Amino acid sequence: MTGPTKRKRQDGQPAAQPDAKALPPSRIWNTGDRKFKYEDTEIYKMEQRILHLEDQIMKSQMNYNSILTLLDYCGTEHSSRRRMLAVGALFRIFCRFISLGKLTRLSGRTERRRGVVEVPPSEVVIIYWLRRAFSDYQGRLRNALLVTSAPLDEQRSVLALHMRLLQHQSDSLDEHFWQSDHFSFEALVLTIVDPRCQDSIRQEFVEKYVQLYDDVRFWTLSSLRLRTTEKYIRLDTLDNTVSVLALLEPYTGEKKDMDNFYQKVRHQGLMKAANHQNVAQGLWLNILKCPLSKAQRKNILNIMTTHVAPWFTRLELLMDFLTDSFNAGGSTSLAALAGLFYLIQEKNLDYPQFYAKLYSLLRSDLLHSSHRSRFFRLFDVFLSSTHLPAALVASFIKRLARLILSAPPSAIVVIVPFTYNLLKNHPSCTFMIHRKTEYSEWVEGAGMADPFNMAEPDPMRTNAIDSSLWELETLQSHYHPNVATMAKIISEQFTKQAYNLEDFLDHSYKSLLSAELSKDIRKAPVIEHEIPKKILLENPDPEQEDSQLVKQWSFR
């Protein structure tokens, strides 16, 4: 038979040649005036060399020395593409070796249940050499996660390969491989918390592996627990350890048995949720025993009720840390409030001086701090009980009223409705608003000393219940119209059940000013004087008089 003949064009023109676009785009490169094939590039030659080395290693152990060449290609001095090609080739090589048992048992030998008979010495040498090469490969993978100049996508690929390698090991070995020396999962965990590791890699490790798989979470917590002791502690990794724990979803107690494992061979001890809680509790206790800085202590206190306490089976172990933090004073005491009150509610912690310490935190700097909103959210919870003594509540009300005389408007608009709610919940304190005595007429003319003792640290002995809230009436003449209007609610009838504090907590100078500027002016204000054209400079019009500021000051 004859082959098919080429069709000729009817117009007599020769048949068109196949367009370069008909070929795979990766095979043809266009560089201006000439085209050349991808097979002629150095990149293609490098790929073929690495694939050839991989193929030779797979065929015979006589070519195992080529593993050293591939390991050299994994160095940072080579290009990113060459590194990733070498990393991928070594990954396939070692996965095959693990499947064949070349890293854990000797091929072609007679195995018995409790020992090995007649092991060839040459084979032992090869096994230990492969183990060292495999350990070197794992170390290079971990080092790649610490290179800050490496592309983020490359580091994510390296992390995925490392975890897949661990999974391949776990499927081929027994349940204790996580703790063995030459299968160092602990080294990977320490790399993740290293300060040189990027935050995005750390977050991906937690979200994709630690959070999803129960066994990975257990061994991660266990590895961190062993390395977060006074013997091994590194303060530069402590912050990253806390950040890893903060990324974990806290244990809620609903899940009694763990059933989602990264390893096929399941460890019986990992299937109980109580074991996971115990190892997490031990890790947090080791962290709390470390010499923490003020910033580190506050960071832990901020997540105490959400990410620390839920892991504890014995909450009383947190008492010393929380009480010491609460007694430290300042912003540290503010951060410890939530955790300490959590123990009082959940475990009936006996802290008799709690309200006295809380009373001492009410200072003028609190109303100017960034923790003001969070403090008043907790403060509202602390004073919500109607069983508190009237003298105690009166002291808090009076101290707040005294502080608002020098407070910014953004703090005053919080304290006034907060005081309204306290007076509404504790009617016995309303005498502080309308207090009348037999000397009322004389007091209106001559005045009297306020019986409230601001310097008294004990809120039960301040005599606040015998005083009055004259400070709130003073605020009704405040320069800011919103503050003056808000202060007038104390002088009106208490018809409103309560104010929602969330509507006032996030106010600031910026929000108050924006609210004033965005108001619709229904009627333009009356101006009693002419607005000068120039305020800081001389008026160019000789008929117009200069402002008093220009007359008295020279700005040249």
VEXTORDO-896689 format. One record per residue (C-alpha): residue in one letter; x, y negated, z. Coordinates in steps of 0.1 Angstrom, whole numbers, padded with zeros to 4 digits, always signed. Layout:
BEGIN
> a|X|Y|Z
...
//
This chain:
BEGIN
> m|+0000|+0000|+0000
> t|+0011|-0035|-0007
> g|+0010|-0061|+0020
> p|-0014|-0090|+0019
> t|-0006|-0118|-0006
> k|-0004|-0154|+0004
> r|-0032|-0176|-0009
> k|-0023|-0204|-0032
> r|-0039|-0237|-0029
> q|-0063|-0245|-0058
> d|-0047|-0278|-0065
> g|-0014|-0261|-0073
> q|+0004|-0275|-0042
> p|+0025|-0251|-0022
> a|+0010|-0236|+0010
> a|+0014|-0258|+0041
> q|+0040|-0247|+0066
> p|+0027|-0239|+0101
> d|+0026|-0269|+0123
> a|+0048|-0271|+0154
> k|+0017|-0275|+0175
> a|+0007|-0239|+0165
> l|+0036|-0226|+0185
> p|+0035|-0225|+0223
> p|+0043|-0261|+0235
> s|+0070|-0247|+0258
> r|+0089|-0233|+0229
> i|+0094|-0265|+0208
> w|+0109|-0297|+0221
> n|+0107|-0330|+0201
> t|+0136|-0354|+0206
> g|+0130|-0381|+0180
> d|+0145|-0371|+0147
> r|+0150|-0334|+0154
> k|+0132|-0305|+0170
> f|+0148|-0276|+0188
> k|+0135|-0245|+0206
> y|+0132|-0242|+0244
> e|+0154|-0210|+0241
> d|+0183|-0233|+0232
> t|+0182|-0254|+0264
> e|+0204|-0250|+0295
> i|+0172|-0245|+0316
> y|+0162|-0215|+0296
> k|+0197|-0200|+0299
> m|+0197|-0205|+0336
> e|+0163|-0188|+0339
> q|+0175|-0159|+0319
> r|+0207|-0155|+0339
> i|+0187|-0154|+0372
> l|+0163|-0129|+0358
> h|+0191|-0108|+0345
> l|+0208|-0108|+0379
> e|+0175|-0098|+0395
> d|+0171|-0070|+0370
> q|+0206|-0057|+0376
> i|+0201|-0057|+0414
> m|+0169|-0038|+0411
> k|+0186|-0011|+0389
> s|+0216|-0002|+0409
> q|+0232|-0008|+0443
> m|+0265|-0013|+0424
> n|+0251|-0048|+0416
> y|+0242|-0058|+0451
> n|+0270|-0084|+0452
> s|+0249|-0104|+0428
> i|+0227|-0112|+0458
> l|+0255|-0135|+0470
> t|+0253|-0154|+0437
> l|+0215|-0159|+0440
> l|+0220|-0170|+0476
> d|+0245|-0196|+0464
> y|+0219|-0209|+0440
> c|+0196|-0216|+0469
> g|+0220|-0243|+0482
> t|+0210|-0279|+0482
> e|+0239|-0288|+0458
> h|+0219|-0272|+0430
> s|+0189|-0286|+0412
> s|+0154|-0281|+0426
> r|+0144|-0258|+0396
> r|+0174|-0236|+0400
> r|+0169|-0233|+0438
> m|+0132|-0223|+0434
> l|+0141|-0197|+0407
> a|+0167|-0182|+0429
> v|+0144|-0182|+0459
> g|+0116|-0165|+0439
> a|+0140|-0139|+0426
> l|+0154|-0131|+0461
> f|+0118|-0129|+0474
> r|+0109|-0102|+0449
> i|+0142|-0083|+0455
> f|+0138|-0082|+0493
> c|+0101|-0074|+0491
> r|+0110|-0044|+0470
> f|+0138|-0034|+0494
> i|+0114|-0036|+0524
> s|+0089|-0014|+0506
> l|+0116|+0012|+0498
> g|+0128|+0011|+0534
> k|+0163|-0001|+0526
> l|+0163|-0026|+0554
> t|+0149|-0004|+0582
> r|+0157|+0033|+0573
> l|+0182|+0052|+0552
> s|+0169|+0065|+0519
> g|+0174|+0102|+0512
> r|+0181|+0112|+0548
> t|+0163|+0137|+0570
> e|+0143|+0120|+0597
> r|+0131|+0135|+0629
> r|+0107|+0120|+0654
> r|+0134|+0111|+0679
> g|+0166|+0108|+0660
> v|+0185|+0110|+0627
> v|+0209|+0138|+0617
> e|+0240|+0135|+0595
> v|+0238|+0098|+0585
> p|+0263|+0090|+0558
> p|+0286|+0062|+0570
> s|+0287|+0045|+0536
> e|+0249|+0042|+0536
> v|+0250|+0026|+0571
> v|+0274|+0000|+0558
> i|+0251|-0009|+0529
> i|+0220|-0011|+0553
> y|+0238|-0036|+0576
> w|+0251|-0056|+0547
> l|+0216|-0060|+0532
> r|+0203|-0070|+0566
> r|+0229|-0097|+0569
> a|+0220|-0109|+0534
> f|+0183|-0108|+0542
> s|+0190|-0128|+0574
> d|+0210|-0153|+0554
> y|+0181|-0156|+0529
> q|+0156|-0163|+0557
> g|+0180|-0189|+0571
> r|+0183|-0207|+0538
> l|+0145|-0207|+0536
> r|+0143|-0224|+0570
> n|+0170|-0248|+0561
> a|+0151|-0259|+0530
> l|+0123|-0270|+0553
> l|+0147|-0294|+0571
> v|+0160|-0312|+0540
> t|+0143|-0345|+0541
> s|+0152|-0354|+0506
> a|+0136|-0322|+0491
> p|+0103|-0326|+0473
> l|+0073|-0319|+0494
> d|+0058|-0294|+0469
> e|+0090|-0274|+0470
> q|+0090|-0272|+0508
> r|+0053|-0261|+0508
> s|+0063|-0233|+0483
> v|+0092|-0223|+0506
> l|+0069|-0221|+0536
> a|+0043|-0200|+0517
> l|+0071|-0176|+0505
> h|+0085|-0173|+0540
> m|+0051|-0164|+0554
> r|+0044|-0139|+0526
> l|+0077|-0123|+0533
> l|+0067|-0119|+0570
> q|+0034|-0105|+0559
> h|+0052|-0079|+0537
> q|+0074|-0070|+0566
> s|+0045|-0066|+0590
> d|+0026|-0043|+0565
> s|+0057|-0020|+0563
> l|+0068|-0020|+0599
> d|+0053|-0013|+0633
> e|+0035|-0037|+0656
> h|+0066|-0050|+0673
> f|+0083|-0066|+0643
> w|+0074|-0101|+0654
> q|+0097|-0098|+0684
> s|+0126|-0080|+0667
> d|+0159|-0098|+0661
> h|+0163|-0094|+0624
> f|+0127|-0104|+0617
> s|+0129|-0138|+0633
> f|+0095|-0154|+0633
> e|+0106|-0173|+0664
> a|+0133|-0191|+0643
> l|+0107|-0202|+0618
> v|+0086|-0217|+0647
> l|+0116|-0235|+0660
> t|+0122|-0249|+0625
> i|+0086|-0262|+0624
> v|+0090|-0282|+0656
> d|+0124|-0295|+0646
> p|+0124|-0333|+0643
> r|+0138|-0330|+0607
> c|+0108|-0311|+0596
> q|+0081|-0332|+0579
> d|+0048|-0338|+0596
> s|+0029|-0326|+0565
> i|+0047|-0292|+0566
> r|+0040|-0289|+0603
> q|+0004|-0296|+0598
> e|+0001|-0272|+0569
> f|+0017|-0244|+0590
> v|-0008|-0250|+0617
> e|-0039|-0253|+0595
> k|-0032|-0224|+0571
> y|-0016|-0199|+0594
> v|-0017|-0206|+0631
> q|-0053|-0218|+0632
> l|-0067|-0191|+0609
> y|-0049|-0159|+0621
> d|-0051|-0148|+0657
> d|-0018|-0129|+0657
> v|+0002|-0158|+0642
> r|-0013|-0181|+0668
> f|-0004|-0157|+0696
> w|+0032|-0153|+0685
> t|+0036|-0190|+0678
> l|+0025|-0199|+0713
> s|+0047|-0171|+0727
> s|+0078|-0183|+0708
> l|+0073|-0218|+0720
> r|+0067|-0207|+0755
> l|+0101|-0189|+0756
> r|+0119|-0219|+0742
> t|+0101|-0246|+0763
> t|+0119|-0238|+0796
> e|+0145|-0258|+0815
> k|+0171|-0235|+0801
> y|+0163|-0240|+0764
> i|+0143|-0272|+0764
> r|+0152|-0299|+0738
> l|+0135|-0332|+0745
> d|+0136|-0341|+0708
> t|+0114|-0311|+0699
> l|+0090|-0315|+0728
> d|+0069|-0342|+0710
> n|+0065|-0319|+0680
> t|+0056|-0290|+0702
> v|+0028|-0311|+0717
> s|+0017|-0323|+0683
> v|+0014|-0286|+0671
> l|-0007|-0278|+0701
> a|-0028|-0309|+0695
> l|-0036|-0297|+0660
> l|-0050|-0265|+0673
> e|-0087|-0262|+0679
> p|-0092|-0256|+0716
> y|-0105|-0224|+0729
> t|-0142|-0227|+0737
> g|-0148|-0193|+0754
> e|-0173|-0181|+0729
> k|-0150|-0157|+0712
> k|-0141|-0128|+0735
> d|-0123|-0106|+0709
> m|-0098|-0116|+0683
> d|-0103|-0099|+0649
> n|-0086|-0120|+0622
> f|-0050|-0108|+0619
> y|-0022|-0117|+0594
> q|-0006|-0082|+0601
> k|-0024|-0050|+0591
> v|-0010|-0031|+0620
> r|-0029|-0045|+0650
> h|-0014|-0049|+0684
> q|-0040|-0039|+0710
> g|-0030|-0066|+0734
> l|-0037|-0093|+0709
> m|-0074|-0084|+0705
> k|-0083|-0098|+0740
> a|-0089|-0135|+0742
> a|-0077|-0136|+0778
> n|-0042|-0128|+0766
> h|-0042|-0157|+0742
> q|-0053|-0180|+0770
> n|-0026|-0168|+0793
> v|+0002|-0174|+0769
> a|-0012|-0209|+0760
> q|-0015|-0217|+0797
> g|+0021|-0206|+0803
> l|+0033|-0228|+0775
> w|+0014|-0259|+0788
> l|+0028|-0253|+0823
> n|+0063|-0251|+0810
> i|+0057|-0284|+0791
> l|+0043|-0301|+0822
> k|+0074|-0290|+0843
> c|+0097|-0307|+0818
> p|+0112|-0342|+0826
> l|+0086|-0361|+0806
> s|+0089|-0397|+0796
> k|+0061|-0422|+0802
> a|+0050|-0421|+0766
> q|+0051|-0382|+0765
> r|+0031|-0381|+0798
> k|+0004|-0404|+0784
> n|+0002|-0385|+0752
> i|-0005|-0353|+0771
> l|-0030|-0370|+0793
> n|-0049|-0383|+0763
> i|-0056|-0348|+0751
> m|-0060|-0332|+0786
> t|-0097|-0326|+0785
> t|-0099|-0316|+0748
> h|-0068|-0296|+0741
> v|-0051|-0287|+0774
> a|-0077|-0278|+0800
> p|-0098|-0255|+0778
> w|-0069|-0231|+0775
> f|-0065|-0227|+0813
> t|-0080|-0198|+0831
> r|-0070|-0215|+0864
> l|-0077|-0252|+0862
> e|-0063|-0258|+0897
> l|-0028|-0255|+0882
> l|-0033|-0289|+0866
> m|-0041|-0306|+0899
> d|-0005|-0316|+0908
> f|+0002|-0330|+0874
> l|-0030|-0351|+0873
> t|-0028|-0364|+0908
> d|+0009|-0374|+0903
> s|+0000|-0392|+0871
> f|-0030|-0409|+0887
> n|-0008|-0421|+0916
> a|+0018|-0434|+0892
> g|-0003|-0466|+0886
> g|-0006|-0487|+0855
> s|-0016|-0474|+0822
> t|-0006|-0438|+0832
> s|-0033|-0439|+0859
> l|-0058|-0450|+0833
> a|-0049|-0421|+0810
> a|-0051|-0396|+0840
> l|-0087|-0407|+0849
> a|-0105|-0384|+0824
> g|-0085|-0353|+0833
> l|-0088|-0359|+0870
> f|-0126|-0365|+0869
> y|-0129|-0333|+0847
> l|-0114|-0313|+0876
> i|-0136|-0330|+0901
> q|-0167|-0320|+0881
> e|-0156|-0285|+0869
> k|-0136|-0272|+0899
> n|-0149|-0295|+0927
> l|-0114|-0309|+0932
> d|-0112|-0327|+0966
> y|-0097|-0361|+0960
> p|-0110|-0383|+0988
> q|-0092|-0415|+0978
> f|-0104|-0413|+0942
> y|-0127|-0444|+0943
> a|-0101|-0463|+0963
> k|-0075|-0456|+0937
> l|-0100|-0465|+0910
> y|-0108|-0497|+0928
> s|-0071|-0506|+0928
> l|-0070|-0503|+0890
> l|-0093|-0532|+0885
> r|-0068|-0559|+0878
> s|-0067|-0589|+0854
> d|-0043|-0572|+0830
> l|-0067|-0543|+0825
> l|-0092|-0567|+0808
> h|-0064|-0577|+0783
> s|-0051|-0542|+0776
> s|-0058|-0519|+0747
> h|-0072|-0493|+0771
> r|-0101|-0515|+0781
> s|-0127|-0497|+0760
> r|-0117|-0463|+0771
> f|-0116|-0473|+0807
> f|-0151|-0487|+0808
> r|-0165|-0456|+0791
> l|-0150|-0435|+0819
> f|-0159|-0461|+0845
> d|-0195|-0459|+0835
> v|-0195|-0422|+0841
> f|-0177|-0425|+0875
> l|-0204|-0449|+0889
> s|-0234|-0433|+0873
> s|-0244|-0414|+0904
> t|-0272|-0430|+0924
> h|-0259|-0413|+0956
> l|-0228|-0436|+0959
> p|-0229|-0460|+0990
> a|-0242|-0495|+0983
> a|-0211|-0511|+0999
> l|-0189|-0492|+0975
> v|-0208|-0502|+0944
> a|-0211|-0538|+0956
> s|-0173|-0539|+0959
> f|-0168|-0528|+0923
> i|-0195|-0553|+0911
> k|-0180|-0582|+0930
> r|-0144|-0574|+0920
> l|-0154|-0574|+0883
> a|-0173|-0606|+0888
> r|-0142|-0623|+0902
> l|-0120|-0610|+0874
> i|-0142|-0623|+0846
> l|-0134|-0659|+0857
> s|-0101|-0655|+0839
> a|-0111|-0628|+0814
> p|-0112|-0632|+0776
> p|-0147|-0634|+0760
> s|-0144|-0600|+0745
> a|-0141|-0585|+0780
> i|-0168|-0607|+0795
> v|-0194|-0594|+0770
> v|-0187|-0559|+0783
> i|-0187|-0566|+0821
> v|-0220|-0586|+0821
> p|-0242|-0558|+0807
> f|-0222|-0532|+0827
> t|-0230|-0552|+0859
> y|-0266|-0553|+0848
> n|-0267|-0515|+0845
> l|-0251|-0511|+0880
> l|-0276|-0534|+0896
> k|-0305|-0516|+0879
> n|-0293|-0482|+0891
> h|-0285|-0495|+0926
> p|-0314|-0518|+0937
> s|-0299|-0523|+0971
> c|-0272|-0544|+0956
> t|-0296|-0569|+0940
> f|-0294|-0590|+0971
> m|-0261|-0603|+0958
> i|-0280|-0622|+0931
> h|-0307|-0639|+0952
> r|-0293|-0642|+0987
> k|-0311|-0665|+1010
> t|-0300|-0673|+1046
> e|-0313|-0695|+1073
> y|-0285|-0720|+1064
> s|-0294|-0721|+1026
> e|-0301|-0758|+1026
> w|-0269|-0766|+1044
> v|-0250|-0743|+1021
> e|-0263|-0760|+0990
> g|-0249|-0793|+1002
> a|-0217|-0784|+1020
> g|-0209|-0749|+1006
> m|-0195|-0720|+1025
> a|-0166|-0695|+1023
> d|-0171|-0663|+1003
> p|-0170|-0634|+1027
> f|-0156|-0611|+1000
> n|-0120|-0601|+1007
> m|-0103|-0596|+0973
> a|-0070|-0584|+0989
> e|-0087|-0555|+1008
> p|-0077|-0522|+0992
> d|-0105|-0502|+1007
> p|-0137|-0508|+0988
> m|-0158|-0499|+1018
> r|-0144|-0528|+1038
> t|-0144|-0558|+1014
> n|-0177|-0573|+1027
> a|-0188|-0575|+0991
> i|-0224|-0565|+1001
> d|-0226|-0597|+1021
> s|-0214|-0619|+0992
> s|-0231|-0632|+0961
> l|-0225|-0632|+0924
> w|-0219|-0669|+0920
> e|-0192|-0661|+0893
> l|-0219|-0648|+0869
> e|-0238|-0681|+0873
> t|-0206|-0700|+0865
> l|-0204|-0681|+0832
> q|-0236|-0696|+0821
> s|-0216|-0727|+0814
> h|-0189|-0709|+0794
> y|-0175|-0725|+0764
> h|-0183|-0696|+0741
> p|-0221|-0696|+0733
> n|-0223|-0658|+0732
> v|-0208|-0655|+0766
> a|-0231|-0681|+0781
> t|-0262|-0665|+0766
> m|-0251|-0631|+0779
> a|-0245|-0644|+0814
> k|-0281|-0657|+0816
> i|-0296|-0621|+0816
> i|-0286|-0619|+0853
> s|-0308|-0649|+0861
> e|-0338|-0634|+0843
> q|-0362|-0606|+0853
> f|-0347|-0571|+0850
> t|-0373|-0559|+0825
> k|-0348|-0540|+0803
> q|-0341|-0504|+0815
> a|-0303|-0505|+0806
> y|-0279|-0518|+0780
> n|-0259|-0495|+0757
> l|-0223|-0502|+0765
> e|-0212|-0489|+0731
> d|-0226|-0520|+0715
> f|-0202|-0542|+0734
> l|-0170|-0521|+0740
> d|-0153|-0527|+0707
> h|-0156|-0565|+0706
> s|-0125|-0586|+0702
> y|-0116|-0622|+0694
> k|-0117|-0613|+0657
> s|-0151|-0597|+0659
> l|-0166|-0626|+0679
> l|-0152|-0652|+0655
> s|-0164|-0632|+0625
> a|-0199|-0630|+0640
> e|-0199|-0668|+0644
> l|-0186|-0675|+0609
> s|-0211|-0652|+0593
> k|-0241|-0667|+0609
> d|-0267|-0684|+0587
> i|-0270|-0721|+0597
> r|-0306|-0730|+0595
> k|-0301|-0766|+0604
> a|-0268|-0784|+0600
> p|-0254|-0798|+0633
> v|-0256|-0835|+0638
> i|-0221|-0852|+0637
> e|-0218|-0883|+0658
> h|-0185|-0895|+0643
> e|-0170|-0897|+0609
> i|-0147|-0868|+0600
> p|-0112|-0883|+0591
> k|-0097|-0873|+0558
> k|-0062|-0870|+0574
> i|-0056|-0857|+0609
> l|-0019|-0851|+0612
> l|-0008|-0876|+0585
> e|-0013|-0913|+0578
> n|-0044|-0922|+0560
> p|-0036|-0933|+0524
> d|-0065|-0957|+0524
> p|-0054|-0989|+0542
> e|-0090|-0997|+0551
> q|-0094|-0964|+0570
> e|-0079|-0963|+0605
> d|-0054|-0936|+0613
> s|-0064|-0909|+0639
> q|-0053|-0913|+0675
> l|-0030|-0883|+0670
> v|-0010|-0900|+0643
> k|-0008|-0932|+0664
> q|+0007|-0914|+0694
> w|+0029|-0888|+0677
> s|+0053|-0887|+0649
> f|+0054|-0855|+0628
> r|+0083|-0865|+0606
//
